[in-house]
Amino acid sequence: MAGRLSGRTAVVTGAGKGIGRASAVALAREGANVVLAARTAGDLELLAAEIAALDTGARALAVPTDVSEEADVDALAQAAFEAFGKVDILVNNAGVGKNGTVATLSTADYDWLFKNNMRSTWLCTKAFFPPMLARKEGWLIYVSSVAGLNGLPNEPIYCATKFAQMGFAQAIDYEAYPNNVKVSVIAPGGANTHYGFYNGTRTPGDPMLEGFHEPEDVAEAVVFAATQPPKTRVFMVWMRPMNEALTSGSGVHFKGAAAEAAGS
Ligand SMILES: NC(=O)c1ccc[n+]([C@@H]2O[C@H](COP(=O)([O-])OP(=O)(O)OC[C@H]3O[C@@H](n4cnc5c(N)ncnc54)[C@H](OP(=O)(O)O)[C@@H]3O)[C@@H](O)[C@H]2O)c1
């Protein structure tokens, strides 16, 4: 069955889990072929099998990739172009988080966060944007965050990486839109994913997570950005889960908001 994105090819970074995984499925449900990039090959193989079982004609290609490494991104691009001939959509989603204060975070944390969040953004844009310019068609979709719009407590370096993505996207829009390439930023609030389980930022089973966006909710925004009418681009989808303040600079989440509503 043809979908709104049949005939398109999307590269999704961080496709193994969370928002990237849900975005790959949502794009494939719309008929797009998807190139799946993350470091854990097993995650990608499971996802590719799931997508192959959809009845939309979408094909999935799993390419284990560290998107913060230039040689890996070059190999990803080569695999994508060999398999599908073109890449229409880049969902630049891979990212990591670590909370702390200036006193507790280290310079190694700084380098790790910028490498995985911003260097990866640069490398993937560098690989996939110029061919879009040459074809005069494309979609660059960046999964930033509320942390790219508001400074948040305990997230100084993470916020800096997400503000960096935001500025980068705004700047390259000037190169993109005259050439019919659409730049979009998705800025979700808290999302119920694997994010932060690896470094103690979040704990699996925390009730706070239940109130957050589901990854599929954010994936809807990715599809929304990729399916605008020809003359329209949506630069920003600014989302919040219902348990989170609009500008989360106060750090109000589920527990705080519930206490606030109860007048305590
Ligand atoms: N969860 C939230 O509350 C939230 C809110 C707003 C924005 N975001 C943003 O949404 C994006 C996705 O986060 P998520 O919540 O879906 O996290 P997640 O569940 O932890 O998934 C992250 C995915 O990115 C991959 N990844 C991380 N570093 C990578 C690298 N260097 N190269 C390739 N793949 C890499 C991971 O796989 P491997 O480890 O196997 O590589 C995993 O598949 C991030 O950019 C995050 O900042 C998250």
The ligand as an ORCA input file, in Angstrom:
! r2SCAN-3c Opt
* xyz 0 1
  N      14.426     11.024     26.126
  C      14.217     12.316     26.307
  O      13.688     12.764     27.348
  C      14.581     13.292     25.215
  C      13.968     14.557     25.243
  C      14.288     15.480     24.259
  C      15.208     15.149     23.286
  N      15.812     13.922     23.288
  C      16.788     13.625     22.235
  O      16.253     12.587     21.434
  C      17.322     11.887     20.821
  C      17.078     10.397     20.979
  O      17.077     10.098     22.360
  P      16.252      8.910     22.992
  O      15.549      9.479     24.150
  O      15.496      8.171     21.964
  O      17.468      8.037     23.565
  P      17.749      6.470     23.643
  O      16.506      5.704     23.919
  O      18.914      6.343     24.566
  O      18.224      6.111     22.148
  C      19.377      6.717     21.616
  C      19.802      5.986     20.365
  O      20.933      6.694     19.834
  C      21.969      5.772     19.578
  N      23.255      6.457     19.675
  C      23.759      7.150     20.723
  N      24.992      7.595     20.414
  C      25.259      7.180     19.151
  C      26.357      7.297     18.288
  N      27.478      7.946     18.637
  N      26.299      6.732     17.063
  C      25.188      6.067     16.681
  N      24.108      5.910     17.444
  C      24.150      6.476     18.689
  C      21.762      4.668     20.599
  O      22.261      3.416     20.154
  P      23.711      2.802     20.412
  O      24.065      3.128     21.847
  O      23.528      1.370     20.125
  O      24.595      3.499     19.432
  C      20.224      4.565     20.625
  O      19.779      3.746     19.563
  C      18.608     12.408     21.457
  O      19.229     13.307     20.582
  C      18.118     13.108     22.713
  O      18.981     14.129     23.088
  C      15.500     12.985     24.226
*
